């Protein structure tokens, strides 16, 4: 069975987007993993399925490169907002978000951050503003759920952290029953920070929209910066704005690369 897909990316975080609003697509974890494989599949960080929704303009399903389905993806949200056009509402496992397409990108209302330990979730109660835990030189992280779970470490130099080694150790620590996205950030000024992300189920990534949201929120909450905050990722900058009690707004580029067809049967 042939299916049509869009190849898109947000700051180099790349996606295969299948618009299934007019015809259902059967997707399993194994099939998603096969499509995402960069050697034998189409290749992407995440596979995105856009489906009909009873509560929003569309429903977005997100599969990481390892085949696991996850709750949220900020860069993919901007791509889907661009695909839907104008103003739209998008249902996700992490909640319903709002998108507004613009020239070369989109602004997405990512909903309200959650800070309670059981909303992250953690295995047991602790202060999520500065958790009393450490992994080697990475210590006292903040934890924020922005539709998916993140820990954020503020460090003197984000480039000096061996995130490729420490990322998977922290991601799979028993403290995080649903695993965790790992962020290391350096404060540059009162309105700017640098960020690198180890993404759950993906690995090191050029950009992570939800990571940028979680990190900016944690930095604002700690008094390190004031919004709006420019978050510099390896793939480029995102602008994140948040005030206590309000929703997070993320603005950044989204790029449609090409549209093509493939044979679904080739992926199991």
PyMOL commands that set and color helices and strands:
alter all, ss='L'
color gray80, all
select helices_A, chain A and resi 29-36+74-84+117-120+158-160+163-171+209-221+264-267
alter helices_A, ss='H'
color red, helices_A
select strands_A, chain A and resi 2-10+13-19+46-51+58-64+69-70+87-92+95-102+105-109+134-135+138-139+142-145+149-154+181-189+192-199+203-205+229-233+236-241+249-253+255-263
alter strands_A, ss='S'
color yellow, strands_A
deselect
rebuild
show_as cartoon
